Amino acid sequence: MKPKNLHISADRSPFDQRDSVFTRARLIPESDLFNDYYERRPGYRKADDAARVLPQLATPGGERYRPAEGALIEAQFAASDLFASAVEREAEASIPSPAAGLDHGNGAVLHHKLPDTSPAGLTAFVKDAARFLGADDVGVTPLDRADVYLRRGRPLERHGEKPDLEHSHAIVLVFAMRSECVQTGPEMISTVETARVYQQAAAAGYALADALKRCGFAARAHVDSNYLVACPPLAVSAGLGELGRNGILVHPTLGPGVRLGVVTIDAGLQADEEGCWGIADFCRICAKCAKSCPSAAIPKGETEICRGAEKWPLRAERCYHYWRTQGTDCGVCMRVCPFQKPDTFMHRIVRQFIARTTIFNKLFLKFDDLIYGSTSEPDLDPGLPFRQGEGSSK
């Protein structure tokens, strides 16, 4: 039997970013925004209040807290926030495109005219630039309105606003996490790596969008804490992987240990085709992430249809509550995934079979269990030099 992707309806509906567990966690208790939100969404209140009293991520009080790693996590997310703020400032100021004349403060107006702005030429420039800026993979897709958030949730000053985004295409950038760090989850070092890669994605996305604006195109970077679009479905549409049981993108060679950035642009580009690597079909019989999830947030059963898209319904509140108790973003589901393996010759052969037929999936899963175990234990000593002591918060 040939593999097939999860079904996505042509008339699926967009997601309201205000309902994201991360947005809800930022609401200030008893503020007008807080009270208004929970009047509309009372069903979230109990779970959110239970998480809200726990320590923040990467701070003293979490069971896996280490001060050196906590400092690095906060510093890198703070750097990402600088790019998120810059994106917002430019949008607020309605900065004109270079085609209209962009004064950079010294009286000079920069407008770089690319020699080839055909769809093929511009796409080649975009992909080359993205990879030069550090992306491990990049794809292009038309911007489906269902992938633009219904309402904004972050930053809080934009809470409830309808996104103003009329761009035609999305450029999706994939950044791989270092495998030795992924293998430490749920220890804090995995979150240090998460923060590092989000910072890298923010810097690359911002630079790419700015370069495109300097060439006369309307463009916007979508970075951590300042997205107007949902990244995983755009990545799937751009041919960069499939949605896994754990609710995140699984890249065909890099696995689930990746983070995403997006740049939207109003220009003609050559879109990539959505691919099929048998990942979703393998997820149906595997369920290692669900069996290993310490919060039981990942379902072991079948997919469901949510807003017109087929997916496994992740219990985000359970997942986030566990994050807050541990002080990390966990990452166990990435660590145990059979696709989170080194890109060796043998693994490439297995992936090629999985992409072509489902016949051998159960056999490959048994081999994975024999070699790596039905679940795997975290690597508590990845040999990174800044780790200092136990750092117990008790």
FINU-695753 format. One line per 8 residues: their letters; for each residue z, y, x of C-alpha. Coordinates in steps of 0.2 Angstrom, whole numbers, plus 5000, padded with zeros to 4 digits. Layout:
REM FINU-695753
A = Z:Y:X ~ ...
REM end
This chain:
REM FINU-695753
MKPKNLHI = 5000:5000:5000 ~ 4995:5017:5007 ~ 5009:5030:5008 ~ 5010:5045:4996 ~ 5019:5062:4996 ~ 5032:5067:4984 ~ 5024:5075:4968 ~ 5024:5094:4966
SADRSPFD = 5018:5101:4950 ~ 5005:5115:4950 ~ 5016:5125:4938 ~ 5033:5123:4947 ~ 5045:5137:4946 ~ 5053:5148:4960 ~ 5071:5147:4966 ~ 5083:5160:4963
QRDSVFTR = 5091:5164:4980 ~ 5107:5170:4972 ~ 5111:5152:4967 ~ 5110:5146:4985 ~ 5127:5140:4991 ~ 5126:5151:5007 ~ 5123:5166:4996 ~ 5138:5162:4985
ARLIPESD = 5149:5160:5000 ~ 5146:5178:5005 ~ 5151:5186:4988 ~ 5167:5196:4990 ~ 5180:5190:4978 ~ 5184:5201:4963 ~ 5170:5213:4968 ~ 5158:5219:4954
LFNDYYER = 5144:5208:4961 ~ 5156:5193:4962 ~ 5162:5195:4944 ~ 5145:5198:4937 ~ 5138:5182:4946 ~ 5151:5170:4940 ~ 5150:5177:4922 ~ 5132:5171:4922
RPGYRKAD = 5135:5155:4933 ~ 5153:5149:4928 ~ 5148:5131:4933 ~ 5148:5135:4951 ~ 5165:5144:4952 ~ 5177:5129:4954 ~ 5168:5122:4969 ~ 5165:5139:4977
DAARVLPQ = 5183:5144:4976 ~ 5188:5127:4984 ~ 5177:5131:4999 ~ 5181:5149:5000 ~ 5199:5146:5005 ~ 5194:5136:5019 ~ 5191:5143:5037 ~ 5174:5151:5040
LATPGGER = 5162:5141:5051 ~ 5165:5141:5070 ~ 5182:5149:5068 ~ 5200:5143:5071 ~ 5206:5131:5058 ~ 5191:5119:5057 ~ 5195:5102:5062 ~ 5181:5102:5076
YRPAEGAL = 5184:5119:5082 ~ 5182:5123:5100 ~ 5184:5141:5106 ~ 5169:5141:5119 ~ 5157:5134:5106 ~ 5164:5145:5092 ~ 5160:5161:5103 ~ 5142:5155:5107
IEAQFAAS = 5139:5151:5088 ~ 5145:5168:5082 ~ 5136:5177:5096 ~ 5119:5169:5093 ~ 5120:5172:5074 ~ 5125:5190:5077 ~ 5109:5191:5088 ~ 5099:5184:5073
DLFASAVE = 5107:5196:5061 ~ 5100:5210:5072 ~ 5082:5204:5068 ~ 5086:5202:5050 ~ 5093:5220:5049 ~ 5077:5226:5058 ~ 5066:5218:5045 ~ 5076:5226:5031
REAEASIP = 5075:5243:5039 ~ 5057:5242:5041 ~ 5054:5237:5023 ~ 5066:5251:5017 ~ 5057:5264:5028 ~ 5040:5258:5021 ~ 5033:5259:5039 ~ 5014:5261:5038
SPAAGLDH = 5003:5249:5046 ~ 4995:5254:5062 ~ 4978:5256:5053 ~ 4986:5271:5045 ~ 4993:5277:5061 ~ 5010:5272:5068 ~ 5019:5284:5078 ~ 5031:5275:5091
GNGAVLHH = 5041:5290:5095 ~ 5031:5297:5110 ~ 5017:5304:5100 ~ 5006:5289:5104 ~ 4998:5280:5089 ~ 4995:5262:5093 ~ 4981:5252:5085 ~ 4975:5236:5093
KLPDTSPA = 4959:5230:5087 ~ 4957:5211:5088 ~ 4939:5206:5094 ~ 4938:5192:5080 ~ 4946:5195:5064 ~ 4937:5182:5054 ~ 4948:5169:5046 ~ 4945:5157:5060
GLTAFVKD = 4947:5170:5074 ~ 4963:5177:5067 ~ 4970:5160:5063 ~ 4967:5155:5081 ~ 4976:5171:5088 ~ 4991:5168:5076 ~ 4993:5150:5081 ~ 4991:5154:5100
AARFLGAD = 5003:5168:5099 ~ 5016:5158:5089 ~ 5016:5144:5102 ~ 5017:5157:5116 ~ 5032:5164:5108 ~ 5041:5147:5108 ~ 5036:5138:5092 ~ 5034:5119:5095
DVGVTPLD = 5022:5118:5080 ~ 5014:5130:5068 ~ 5004:5129:5052 ~ 4996:5141:5039 ~ 4995:5140:5020 ~ 4991:5151:5006 ~ 5007:5159:4999 ~ 5011:5151:4982
RADVYLRR = 5021:5162:4971 ~ 5032:5148:4967 ~ 5038:5148:4985 ~ 5043:5167:4984 ~ 5061:5168:4978 ~ 5064:5173:4960 ~ 5078:5185:4965 ~ 5085:5190:4981
GRPLERHG = 5103:5184:4986 ~ 5104:5191:5004 ~ 5108:5203:5011 ~ 5121:5207:4997 ~ 5115:5225:4995 ~ 5098:5217:4989 ~ 5107:5204:4978 ~ 5097:5202:4962
EKPDLEHS = 5082:5212:4967 ~ 5065:5204:4964 ~ 5055:5202:4980 ~ 5041:5214:4983 ~ 5029:5202:4992 ~ 5011:5202:4989 ~ 5005:5194:5005 ~ 4991:5181:5004
HAIVLVFA = 4996:5168:5017 ~ 5011:5161:5026 ~ 5012:5156:5044 ~ 5026:5143:5046 ~ 5034:5141:5064 ~ 5043:5125:5069 ~ 5056:5125:5082 ~ 5064:5109:5089
MRSECVQT = 5082:5107:5092 ~ 5087:5098:5108 ~ 5089:5080:5105 ~ 5105:5078:5115 ~ 5113:5092:5104 ~ 5107:5084:5088 ~ 5115:5068:5093 ~ 5132:5076:5094
GPEMISTV = 5133:5080:5075 ~ 5145:5084:5067 ~ 5153:5091:5083 ~ 5152:5110:5085 ~ 5139:5108:5099 ~ 5126:5104:5086 ~ 5130:5120:5077 ~ 5128:5130:5094
ETARVYQQ = 5111:5122:5095 ~ 5107:5127:5077 ~ 5112:5145:5080 ~ 5102:5145:5096 ~ 5086:5139:5088 ~ 5088:5151:5073 ~ 5090:5165:5086 ~ 5074:5159:5094
AAAAGYAL = 5065:5158:5077 ~ 5070:5175:5072 ~ 5064:5183:5089 ~ 5048:5174:5088 ~ 5044:5178:5070 ~ 5049:5196:5072 ~ 5038:5198:5087 ~ 5023:5189:5079
ADALKRCG = 5024:5200:5063 ~ 5026:5216:5073 ~ 5011:5211:5084 ~ 5001:5208:5068 ~ 5006:5225:5061 ~ 5001:5233:5077 ~ 4984:5226:5074 ~ 4982:5233:5057
FAARAHVD = 4988:5219:5046 ~ 5002:5220:5033 ~ 5015:5207:5039 ~ 5033:5202:5037 ~ 5045:5191:5046 ~ 5057:5180:5036 ~ 5072:5176:5047 ~ 5089:5168:5045
SNYLVACP = 5099:5178:5032 ~ 5083:5188:5027 ~ 5071:5177:5019 ~ 5060:5181:5004 ~ 5052:5164:5004 ~ 5058:5146:5003 ~ 5053:5138:5020 ~ 5053:5119:5018
PLAVSAGL = 5040:5119:5004 ~ 5029:5131:5014 ~ 5030:5120:5029 ~ 5025:5105:5019 ~ 5010:5114:5012 ~ 5006:5120:5029 ~ 5004:5102:5035 ~ 5020:5102:5046
GELGRNGI = 5029:5087:5038 ~ 5037:5080:5022 ~ 5053:5083:5013 ~ 5066:5070:5017 ~ 5080:5062:5007 ~ 5092:5074:5015 ~ 5083:5089:5007 ~ 5076:5096:5024
LVHPTLGP = 5059:5095:5032 ~ 5055:5080:5042 ~ 5042:5084:5055 ~ 5031:5069:5060 ~ 5035:5069:5078 ~ 5050:5080:5080 ~ 5059:5073:5065 ~ 5072:5082:5055
GVRLGVVT = 5080:5091:5070 ~ 5070:5107:5068 ~ 5072:5124:5061 ~ 5059:5135:5053 ~ 5053:5153:5053 ~ 5040:5161:5042 ~ 5028:5176:5044 ~ 5019:5181:5029
IDAGLQAD = 5003:5191:5030 ~ 4990:5199:5019 ~ 4974:5193:5028 ~ 4961:5180:5027 ~ 4967:5164:5037 ~ 4961:5146:5038 ~ 4974:5136:5029 ~ 4980:5119:5035
EEGCWGIA = 4979:5104:5024 ~ 4995:5096:5018 ~ 4998:5079:5027 ~ 5005:5062:5023 ~ 5014:5052:5037 ~ 5023:5040:5025 ~ 5040:5049:5028 ~ 5045:5050:5010
DFCRICAK = 5040:5032:5007 ~ 5051:5027:5022 ~ 5065:5038:5015 ~ 5065:5028:4999 ~ 5070:5012:5007 ~ 5080:5019:5022 ~ 5094:5030:5015 ~ 5103:5030:5032
CAKSCPSA = 5107:5048:5029 ~ 5115:5045:5012 ~ 5125:5030:5019 ~ 5131:5041:5033 ~ 5134:5057:5025 ~ 5153:5061:5027 ~ 5153:5071:5011 ~ 5142:5060:5000
AIPKGETE = 5131:5074:4997 ~ 5115:5065:4999 ~ 5110:5053:4984 ~ 5106:5035:4987 ~ 5096:5033:4972 ~ 5079:5039:4966 ~ 5070:5056:4966 ~ 5071:5068:4952
ICRGAEKW = 5060:5082:4946 ~ 5068:5099:4949 ~ 5058:5115:4944 ~ 5042:5105:4945 ~ 5045:5097:4962 ~ 5050:5079:4965 ~ 5065:5078:4977 ~ 5081:5069:4980
PLRAERCY = 5094:5080:4972 ~ 5106:5086:4986 ~ 5124:5090:4981 ~ 5125:5106:4991 ~ 5143:5110:4986 ~ 5149:5094:4994 ~ 5139:5097:5009 ~ 5145:5115:5012
HYWRTQGT = 5163:5111:5008 ~ 5163:5098:5022 ~ 5155:5111:5034 ~ 5170:5122:5030 ~ 5183:5109:5033 ~ 5175:5104:5050 ~ 5170:5121:5056 ~ 5152:5115:5059
DCGVCMRV = 5136:5113:5050 ~ 5138:5094:5052 ~ 5120:5087:5056 ~ 5125:5069:5054 ~ 5109:5066:5042 ~ 5098:5072:5056 ~ 5107:5062:5070 ~ 5105:5045:5060
CPFQKPDT = 5087:5048:5054 ~ 5075:5035:5061 ~ 5062:5049:5064 ~ 5075:5058:5075 ~ 5070:5047:5090 ~ 5062:5051:5107 ~ 5043:5052:5106 ~ 5040:5036:5116
FMHRIVRQ = 5025:5025:5116 ~ 5034:5012:5105 ~ 5040:5025:5092 ~ 5022:5033:5091 ~ 5015:5016:5087 ~ 5028:5013:5073 ~ 5025:5030:5066 ~ 5006:5027:5066
FIARTTIF = 5009:5011:5055 ~ 5021:5020:5044 ~ 5008:5034:5041 ~ 4995:5021:5036 ~ 5004:5008:5026 ~ 5021:5004:5018 ~ 5020:4985:5021 ~ 5030:4985:5037
NKLFLKFD = 5043:4998:5032 ~ 5057:4986:5029 ~ 5054:4977:5045 ~ 5054:4993:5055 ~ 5070:4998:5046 ~ 5078:4981:5052 ~ 5072:4984:5070 ~ 5080:5002:5069
DLIYGSTS = 5096:4994:5063 ~ 5096:4981:5077 ~ 5092:4994:5091 ~ 5102:5009:5085 ~ 5114:5002:5072 ~ 5114:5004:5053 ~ 5123:5021:5057 ~ 5125:5029:5074
EPDLDPGL = 5140:5037:5082 ~ 5139:5055:5089 ~ 5138:5058:5107 ~ 5154:5067:5111 ~ 5149:5071:5129 ~ 5131:5078:5130 ~ 5135:5085:5148 ~ 5134:5103:5143
PFRQGEGS = 5144:5114:5155 ~ 5152:5127:5144 ~ 5162:5114:5134 ~ 5180:5118:5138 ~ 5195:5107:5133 ~ 5198:5100:5116 ~ 5200:5117:5109 ~ 5211:5110:5095
SK = 5215:5123:5081 ~ 5231:5113:5076
REM end
